[in-house]
């Protein structure tokens, strides 16, 4: 009788372990991945500051702003693991030589095996309508621009940018679950944190270009979470409207509103 009870208890423990262990493993992996994403969010805010500062000093040149943001986020950029197109790791940046080596391995600010940039900078303002069509150059310290009659007109010399850090999640399994949850996709019942929700049917024509690129990367089992931050700074150099064209409208995900 005692041996039967012992076998019964052993079988019960095995069943309990089979149920609890996957959830426990996911909990650990999810905490690691979310911790890395929180670090990425904090650095993205600083990258937005560095990007807008570079733009304020360099006539809002897009390449200068992207380089400034990329340099800040370099310690968090991942590269594919050897022999794998879906697994990635984050090389350390603890010295000048490691920084230079990783900078050279960026492959032109592109996430390997995708059409996504590591870092994208979007000019939220001023728009062409804000500055008007008066000549090829806007003087940043002209009193007519810095002290106009209305508050909205004063924004024409303030550069407003949005930095999007396309953060590649690197923790296996947690990357897939977080990616699906962020898009409210249907996941197995075992992994749901709430009641059943029907899967969303998203057609190609209903997705914008950025979402299409994210889906393309996910199709290759490369899961990317866009992390965005915005920053504003008054210009310290002139806008050259015939060289670095300002946007016709505000295309930022989190737009500045007057």
Residue frames as qw, qx, qy, qz and C-alpha x, y, z in Angstrom:
[[0.000, 0.884, 0.467, 0.000, 0.00, 0.00, 0.00],
 [0.307, -0.800, 0.099, 0.507, 2.80, 2.42, 0.88],
 [0.409, -0.151, 0.587, 0.683, 4.55, 1.73, -2.42],
 [0.215, 0.625, 0.655, 0.367, 1.35, 2.51, -4.34],
 [0.144, -0.936, -0.250, 0.201, 0.95, 5.76, -2.41],
 [0.411, -0.582, 0.317, 0.626, 4.56, 6.70, -3.13],
 [0.363, 0.160, 0.667, 0.630, 4.14, 6.02, -6.86],
 [0.074, 0.807, 0.566, 0.154, 0.92, 8.05, -6.88],
 [0.250, -0.891, -0.045, 0.376, 2.60, 10.99, -5.20],
 [0.442, -0.327, 0.495, 0.673, 5.55, 10.73, -7.57],
 [0.290, 0.443, 0.683, 0.503, 3.22, 10.79, -10.58],
 [0.061, -0.914, -0.398, 0.049, 1.33, 13.77, -9.16],
 [0.360, -0.732, 0.176, 0.550, 4.59, 15.68, -8.65],
 [0.421, -0.023, 0.613, 0.668, 5.65, 14.94, -12.21],
 [0.164, 0.701, 0.614, 0.325, 2.34, 16.27, -13.58],
 [0.208, -0.927, -0.193, 0.245, 2.59, 19.41, -11.43],
 [0.432, -0.512, 0.365, 0.647, 6.16, 19.99, -12.58],
 [0.376, 0.268, 0.667, 0.585, 5.16, 19.55, -16.22],
 [0.040, 0.853, 0.488, 0.179, 2.50, 22.25, -15.76],
 [0.315, -0.913, -0.051, 0.254, 4.46, 24.72, -13.65],
 [0.635, -0.308, 0.334, 0.625, 7.94, 24.43, -15.18],
 [0.404, 0.466, 0.447, 0.648, 7.10, 25.98, -18.60],
 [0.130, -0.924, -0.272, -0.235, 5.39, 28.91, -16.90],
 [0.582, -0.733, 0.086, 0.343, 8.31, 29.37, -14.54],
 [0.618, -0.025, 0.387, 0.684, 10.83, 29.27, -17.40],
 [0.222, 0.688, 0.409, 0.557, 8.80, 31.82, -19.38],
 [0.342, -0.922, -0.180, 0.027, 8.55, 34.05, -16.30],
 [0.613, -0.524, 0.229, 0.546, 12.34, 34.11, -15.95],
 [0.482, 0.209, 0.483, 0.700, 12.91, 34.67, -19.68],
 [0.046, 0.824, 0.436, 0.359, 10.21, 37.34, -19.81],
 [0.423, -0.868, -0.062, 0.253, 11.72, 39.23, -16.86],
 [0.584, -0.284, 0.355, 0.672, 15.13, 39.20, -18.57],
 [0.336, 0.433, 0.531, 0.646, 13.70, 40.46, -21.87],
 [0.125, -0.901, -0.364, -0.201, 11.54, 43.15, -20.28],
 [0.531, -0.716, 0.040, 0.452, 14.51, 44.32, -18.21],
 [0.496, -0.049, 0.436, 0.749, 16.56, 44.75, -21.38],
 [0.140, 0.658, 0.532, 0.514, 13.68, 46.60, -23.03],
 [0.316, -0.909, -0.240, 0.126, 13.41, 48.97, -20.07],
 [0.525, -0.482, 0.248, 0.656, 17.11, 49.73, -20.40],
 [0.362, 0.280, 0.556, 0.694, 16.56, 50.35, -24.12],
 [0.044, -0.854, -0.473, -0.211, 13.69, 52.73, -23.38],
 [0.409, -0.826, -0.038, 0.387, 15.87, 54.81, -21.05],
 [0.479, -0.274, 0.427, 0.717, 18.70, 54.99, -23.57],
 [0.287, 0.553, 0.603, 0.498, 16.27, 55.90, -26.36],
 [0.140, -0.946, -0.280, 0.083, 15.26, 59.00, -24.43],
 [0.415, -0.683, 0.267, 0.538, 18.89, 60.05, -24.20],
 [0.475, 0.106, 0.626, 0.609, 19.40, 59.20, -27.88],
 [0.172, 0.817, 0.499, 0.233, 16.54, 61.55, -28.77],
 [0.259, -0.918, 0.004, 0.301, 18.28, 64.35, -26.88],
 [0.479, -0.413, 0.496, 0.595, 21.59, 63.69, -28.64],
 [0.423, 0.413, 0.658, 0.466, 19.87, 63.48, -32.02],
 [0.080, 0.925, 0.355, 0.109, 18.03, 66.79, -31.67],
 [0.373, -0.809, 0.180, 0.418, 21.19, 68.45, -30.35],
 [0.504, -0.115, 0.596, 0.614, 23.14, 67.24, -33.40],
 [0.288, 0.642, 0.600, 0.381, 20.36, 68.54, -35.63],
 [0.130, -0.957, -0.207, 0.154, 20.25, 71.90, -33.86],
 [0.381, -0.698, 0.353, 0.494, 23.97, 72.38, -34.42],
 [0.314, -0.169, 0.739, 0.572, 24.08, 70.99, -37.96],
 [0.359, 0.227, -0.277, -0.862, 21.11, 72.57, -39.76],
 [0.779, 0.098, 0.377, -0.491, 18.82, 69.58, -39.11],
 [0.437, 0.442, -0.725, -0.297, 20.88, 67.19, -41.25],
 [0.917, -0.162, -0.048, -0.361, 19.32, 63.76, -41.00],
 [0.833, 0.225, -0.446, 0.239, 22.55, 61.76, -41.28],
 [0.154, 0.444, -0.544, 0.695, 24.12, 63.70, -38.39],
 [0.615, -0.335, 0.261, -0.664, 21.09, 63.07, -36.20],
 [0.962, -0.001, -0.203, -0.180, 21.02, 59.35, -36.99],
 [0.631, 0.348, -0.540, 0.434, 24.73, 58.98, -36.25],
 [0.139, -0.448, 0.487, -0.736, 24.33, 60.75, -32.89],
 [0.804, -0.223, 0.154, -0.530, 21.41, 58.51, -31.87],
 [0.920, 0.186, -0.345, 0.000, 23.18, 55.40, -33.13],
 [0.374, 0.456, -0.606, 0.535, 26.28, 56.14, -31.05],
 [0.434, -0.377, 0.448, -0.684, 24.18, 56.34, -27.88],
 [0.893, -0.036, 0.153, -0.421, 22.34, 53.10, -28.59],
 [0.534, 0.518, -0.666, -0.049, 25.39, 51.18, -29.78],
 [0.129, -0.323, 0.868, -0.354, 25.82, 49.18, -26.51],
 [0.621, 0.146, 0.593, -0.492, 22.34, 47.67, -26.98],
 [0.656, 0.485, -0.331, -0.474, 22.60, 46.75, -30.65],
 [0.800, -0.156, 0.578, -0.031, 22.64, 43.03, -31.34],
 [0.318, 0.530, -0.660, -0.428, 24.37, 41.06, -34.08],
 [0.925, 0.045, -0.225, -0.303, 23.48, 37.59, -35.41],
 [0.668, -0.486, 0.564, 0.012, 25.09, 34.70, -33.61],
 [0.089, 0.485, -0.774, -0.397, 27.52, 32.71, -35.71],
 [0.049, -0.020, -0.974, -0.222, 25.81, 30.14, -37.88],
 [0.061, 0.570, 0.792, -0.210, 22.29, 31.37, -37.11],
 [0.046, 0.379, 0.337, 0.861, 20.02, 33.89, -38.85],
 [0.462, -0.663, -0.434, -0.398, 17.44, 33.93, -36.04],
 [0.682, -0.600, -0.259, 0.329, 19.57, 34.02, -32.88],
 [0.285, 0.776, -0.125, 0.549, 21.46, 37.14, -31.86],
 [0.655, -0.470, -0.330, 0.492, 23.69, 38.41, -29.09],
 [0.003, 0.993, 0.018, 0.121, 24.85, 41.82, -27.86],
 [0.725, 0.213, -0.258, 0.602, 28.62, 42.33, -28.12],
 [0.433, -0.742, -0.265, 0.437, 29.98, 44.43, -25.23],
 [0.356, 0.760, 0.002, 0.544, 31.20, 47.98, -25.72],
 [0.653, -0.705, -0.144, 0.237, 33.65, 48.49, -22.88],
 [0.494, -0.452, 0.265, 0.694, 36.53, 50.16, -24.66],
 [0.276, 0.688, -0.200, -0.641, 37.27, 52.42, -27.59],
 [0.049, 0.287, -0.862, -0.415, 38.44, 49.49, -29.71],
 [0.188, 0.331, 0.920, -0.089, 35.23, 47.54, -29.03],
 [0.295, 0.702, 0.299, -0.575, 33.18, 50.63, -29.86],
 [0.210, 0.593, -0.485, -0.608, 35.01, 51.10, -33.16],
 [0.053, -0.081, 0.966, 0.242, 34.73, 47.42, -34.06],
 [0.240, 0.495, 0.800, -0.239, 31.00, 47.33, -33.38],
 [0.260, 0.710, 0.051, -0.653, 30.46, 50.62, -35.20],
 [0.151, 0.447, -0.690, -0.549, 32.10, 49.14, -38.29],
 [0.056, 0.094, 0.990, 0.091, 29.93, 46.01, -38.06],
 [0.364, 0.393, 0.454, -0.712, 26.63, 47.93, -38.21],
 [0.337, 0.272, 0.788, 0.438, 26.25, 47.30, -41.95],
 [0.013, -0.267, -0.331, -0.905, 24.93, 50.77, -42.70],
 [0.339, -0.006, 0.422, -0.841, 22.46, 51.10, -39.80],
 [0.717, 0.016, -0.425, -0.553, 20.50, 48.04, -40.94],
 [0.702, -0.279, 0.582, -0.300, 19.30, 45.13, -38.83],
 [0.012, 0.311, -0.882, -0.354, 20.78, 42.06, -40.55],
 [0.021, 0.220, 0.955, 0.198, 18.34, 39.98, -42.61],
 [0.112, 0.736, 0.606, -0.281, 15.63, 42.68, -42.45],
 [0.299, 0.603, 0.287, 0.682, 14.73, 45.94, -44.17],
 [0.395, -0.885, -0.248, -0.019, 14.63, 47.79, -40.84],
 [0.277, 0.669, -0.377, 0.577, 17.07, 50.39, -39.60],
 [0.487, -0.213, -0.655, 0.537, 18.47, 50.09, -36.11],
 [0.108, -0.546, -0.351, 0.753, 17.64, 53.75, -35.50],
 [0.213, 0.592, 0.529, 0.569, 15.24, 56.00, -37.40],
 [0.124, -0.375, -0.270, 0.878, 14.94, 59.76, -36.87],
 [0.130, 0.673, 0.629, 0.367, 11.77, 61.59, -37.89],
 [0.089, 0.041, -0.122, 0.988, 11.49, 65.37, -37.94],
 [0.006, -0.623, -0.761, 0.182, 8.17, 66.23, -36.29],
 [0.103, 0.959, 0.255, 0.075, 8.57, 69.97, -36.79],
 [0.384, 0.523, 0.173, -0.741, 8.84, 72.56, -37.89],
 [0.628, 0.420, 0.629, 0.185, 7.04, 71.68, -41.10],
 [0.327, 0.215, 0.378, 0.839, 7.30, 73.60, -44.34],
 [0.164, -0.758, -0.478, -0.412, 4.01, 75.26, -43.47],
 [0.537, -0.733, -0.249, 0.335, 5.40, 76.42, -40.10],
 [0.480, -0.382, 0.178, 0.770, 8.43, 78.18, -41.57],
 [0.395, 0.813, 0.114, -0.413, 6.71, 79.52, -44.68],
 [0.813, 0.378, 0.281, 0.342, 8.24, 79.78, -48.13],
 [0.047, 0.990, -0.113, -0.065, 10.49, 82.76, -47.58],
 [0.209, 0.794, -0.571, 0.000, 13.77, 81.89, -49.28],
 [0.805, 0.184, -0.561, 0.051, 16.15, 78.94, -49.06],
 [0.453, 0.094, -0.634, 0.619, 17.36, 79.71, -45.53],
 [0.481, -0.773, -0.309, -0.276, 15.70, 80.35, -42.16],
 [0.234, 0.528, -0.490, 0.653, 17.80, 82.41, -39.75],
 [0.587, -0.384, -0.693, 0.167, 17.59, 80.81, -36.30],
 [0.365, -0.420, -0.398, 0.729, 18.42, 84.03, -34.41],
 [0.010, -0.367, -0.327, -0.871, 16.41, 86.49, -36.47],
 [0.159, 0.103, 0.559, -0.807, 14.21, 88.41, -33.95],
 [0.593, 0.102, -0.210, -0.770, 11.26, 88.08, -36.33],
 [0.708, 0.016, -0.684, -0.177, 11.52, 84.30, -35.92],
 [0.410, -0.029, -0.760, 0.504, 12.53, 84.04, -32.26],
 [0.032, 0.343, 0.544, -0.765, 10.02, 86.61, -30.95],
 [0.100, -0.316, -0.622, -0.709, 6.98, 86.61, -33.23],
 [0.402, -0.294, 0.066, -0.864, 3.53, 87.78, -32.27],
 [0.872, -0.215, -0.066, -0.435, 2.09, 84.33, -31.46],
 [0.591, -0.477, 0.647, -0.069, 3.37, 81.34, -29.51],
 [0.884, 0.267, 0.383, 0.025, 2.77, 78.97, -32.39],
 [0.550, 0.811, -0.141, 0.138, 4.92, 81.06, -34.73],
 [0.234, -0.799, 0.544, -0.107, 7.76, 80.91, -32.21],
 [0.855, -0.154, 0.495, -0.010, 7.98, 77.15, -32.77],
 [0.749, 0.659, -0.066, -0.006, 9.44, 77.63, -36.25],
 [0.273, 0.726, -0.584, 0.241, 12.99, 77.80, -34.82],
 [0.570, -0.394, 0.654, -0.303, 12.52, 74.80, -32.52],
 [0.472, 0.275, -0.790, -0.277, 13.58, 71.44, -33.92],
 [0.725, -0.180, 0.456, -0.484, 11.33, 68.59, -32.80],
 [0.443, 0.356, -0.789, -0.235, 12.37, 65.03, -33.54],
 [0.892, -0.214, 0.225, -0.329, 11.26, 61.50, -32.81],
 [0.117, 0.499, -0.857, -0.061, 13.81, 58.71, -32.46],
 [0.937, -0.036, -0.004, -0.347, 12.61, 55.16, -33.13],
 [0.122, -0.514, 0.849, -0.027, 14.90, 52.45, -31.81],
 [0.867, 0.097, -0.326, -0.364, 13.99, 49.20, -33.55],
 [0.338, -0.538, 0.727, -0.258, 15.08, 47.02, -30.68],
 [0.704, 0.148, -0.657, -0.226, 15.67, 43.41, -31.62],
 [0.740, -0.473, 0.321, -0.355, 14.59, 41.14, -28.79],
 [0.387, 0.523, -0.760, 0.005, 17.19, 38.45, -28.19],
 [0.382, -0.203, 0.810, -0.397, 15.72, 36.18, -25.49],
 [0.267, -0.035, -0.858, -0.437, 14.32, 33.06, -27.23],
 [0.220, -0.482, -0.848, -0.015, 10.63, 32.28, -26.76],
 [0.123, -0.654, -0.404, 0.628, 10.06, 35.46, -24.71],
 [0.027, -0.279, 0.337, 0.899, 10.69, 37.50, -27.87],
 [0.157, -0.251, -0.795, -0.529, 7.88, 35.73, -29.73],
 [0.229, -0.611, -0.735, 0.186, 5.38, 35.96, -26.86],
 [0.139, -0.589, -0.189, 0.774, 6.07, 39.66, -26.20],
 [0.013, 0.125, -0.511, -0.850, 5.88, 40.46, -29.91],
 [0.203, -0.393, -0.815, -0.375, 2.52, 38.71, -30.27],
 [0.245, -0.644, -0.612, 0.388, 1.13, 40.22, -27.06],
 [0.129, -0.416, 0.018, 0.900, 2.17, 43.73, -28.13],
 [0.228, 0.061, -0.528, -0.816, 0.05, 43.29, -31.27],
 [0.622, 0.046, 0.420, -0.659, -2.85, 41.63, -29.45],
 [0.534, 0.250, -0.714, -0.377, -2.38, 38.45, -31.44],
 [0.912, -0.252, -0.033, -0.322, -3.86, 35.12, -30.49],
 [0.139, 0.525, -0.815, 0.202, -1.43, 33.01, -28.43],
 [0.530, -0.135, -0.836, -0.032, -1.87, 29.50, -26.99],
 [0.582, -0.682, -0.276, -0.347, -4.28, 29.27, -24.03],
 [0.800, -0.324, -0.290, 0.414, -1.43, 28.23, -21.73],
 [0.481, 0.030, -0.064, 0.874, 0.41, 31.52, -22.29],
 [0.090, -0.694, -0.341, -0.628, -2.54, 33.91, -22.07],
 [0.178, -0.018, -0.534, 0.826, -2.64, 36.44, -19.25],
 [0.423, 0.195, 0.258, -0.847, -6.33, 37.16, -19.86],
 [0.703, 0.323, 0.562, -0.290, -9.39, 35.68, -21.50],
 [0.563, 0.198, 0.641, 0.483, -9.49, 34.50, -25.07],
 [0.241, 0.713, -0.024, -0.658, -9.41, 37.21, -27.71],
 [0.819, 0.478, 0.312, 0.056, -9.98, 36.45, -31.36],
 [0.574, -0.168, 0.334, 0.728, -6.96, 36.80, -33.62],
 [0.236, 0.770, 0.026, -0.592, -6.82, 40.00, -35.62],
 [0.708, 0.387, 0.462, 0.368, -6.85, 39.75, -39.37],
 [0.079, -0.796, 0.142, 0.583, -4.54, 42.43, -40.70],
 [0.755, 0.557, 0.288, 0.191, -4.38, 42.82, -44.45],
 [0.616, -0.012, 0.145, 0.775, -1.32, 44.17, -46.22],
 [0.137, 0.594, 0.301, 0.733, -3.21, 47.17, -47.53],
 [0.453, -0.830, -0.242, -0.219, -4.25, 48.13, -44.00],
 [0.739, -0.485, -0.025, 0.468, -0.71, 48.15, -42.62],
 [0.148, 0.960, -0.202, -0.127, 1.62, 51.09, -42.96],
 [0.644, 0.596, -0.460, 0.138, 5.13, 50.68, -44.26],
 [0.100, -0.569, 0.696, -0.426, 6.72, 50.37, -40.83],
 [0.761, -0.132, 0.487, -0.408, 4.33, 47.64, -39.68],
 [0.896, 0.408, -0.117, -0.132, 4.88, 45.76, -42.92],
 [0.413, 0.617, -0.615, 0.265, 8.64, 45.75, -42.29],
 [0.401, -0.404, 0.673, -0.473, 8.11, 44.51, -38.73],
 [0.892, 0.105, 0.283, -0.337, 5.91, 41.70, -40.01],
 [0.744, 0.563, -0.360, 0.010, 8.47, 40.83, -42.66],
 [0.107, 0.565, -0.729, 0.372, 11.16, 40.51, -39.98],
 [0.629, -0.210, 0.570, -0.485, 8.86, 38.46, -37.75],
 [0.913, 0.311, -0.055, -0.259, 8.28, 36.11, -40.66],
 [0.629, 0.491, -0.548, 0.250, 12.02, 35.36, -40.47],
 [0.767, -0.488, -0.375, 0.183, 11.71, 34.83, -36.68],
 [0.390, 0.106, -0.220, 0.888, 13.40, 38.16, -35.96],
 [0.244, -0.785, -0.568, -0.030, 11.21, 39.97, -33.46],
 [0.301, 0.223, -0.083, 0.923, 11.62, 43.73, -33.25],
 [0.201, -0.774, -0.553, 0.233, 9.98, 46.11, -30.77],
 [0.276, 0.598, 0.080, 0.748, 9.98, 49.78, -31.86],
 [0.430, -0.625, -0.410, 0.507, 10.78, 52.05, -28.91],
 [0.265, 0.688, 0.242, 0.630, 10.16, 55.76, -29.47],
 [0.375, -0.623, -0.305, 0.614, 11.12, 58.99, -27.74],
 [0.294, 0.814, 0.260, 0.428, 10.76, 62.65, -28.67],
 [0.485, -0.490, -0.147, 0.709, 12.74, 65.77, -27.85],
 [0.258, 0.909, 0.242, 0.221, 12.64, 69.49, -28.66],
 [0.549, -0.440, 0.023, 0.711, 15.51, 71.97, -28.86],
 [0.252, 0.917, 0.046, -0.307, 15.87, 75.48, -30.22],
 [0.801, 0.493, 0.042, 0.337, 18.02, 75.69, -33.34],
 [0.451, -0.734, 0.201, 0.466, 21.64, 76.85, -32.96],
 [0.263, -0.189, 0.616, 0.718, 22.23, 76.93, -36.73],
 [0.448, 0.332, -0.119, -0.821, 20.17, 77.94, -39.73],
 [0.718, 0.315, 0.612, -0.103, 17.67, 75.78, -41.56],
 [0.052, 0.377, -0.593, -0.709, 18.79, 75.37, -45.16],
 [0.688, 0.301, 0.428, -0.502, 15.45, 74.59, -46.73],
 [0.690, 0.582, -0.300, -0.308, 16.93, 73.74, -50.13],
 [0.276, 0.467, -0.835, 0.096, 19.36, 71.13, -48.70],
 [0.071, -0.111, -0.940, 0.314, 17.62, 69.39, -45.80],
 [0.356, -0.343, -0.415, -0.764, 13.98, 69.67, -46.73],
 [0.306, -0.060, 0.649, -0.694, 11.52, 69.89, -43.85],
 [0.129, 0.305, 0.940, 0.080, 8.50, 67.56, -43.86],
 [0.206, -0.335, -0.401, -0.828, 5.24, 68.75, -45.33],
 [0.677, -0.520, -0.153, -0.497, 3.31, 67.37, -42.35],
 [0.339, -0.527, 0.687, -0.369, 3.96, 65.90, -38.92],
 [0.797, 0.119, -0.534, -0.255, 4.45, 62.16, -39.41],
 [0.036, 0.350, -0.812, 0.465, 5.57, 61.29, -35.87],
 [0.444, -0.320, -0.834, -0.070, 3.75, 58.50, -34.06],
 [0.328, -0.668, -0.502, 0.440, 3.51, 60.72, -30.99],
 [0.318, 0.617, 0.220, 0.686, 2.92, 64.09, -32.67],
 [0.190, -0.236, -0.331, 0.894, 3.52, 67.43, -31.02],
 [0.025, 0.730, 0.627, 0.270, 0.25, 69.39, -30.88],
 [0.126, 0.241, -0.111, 0.956, -0.10, 73.15, -30.67]]
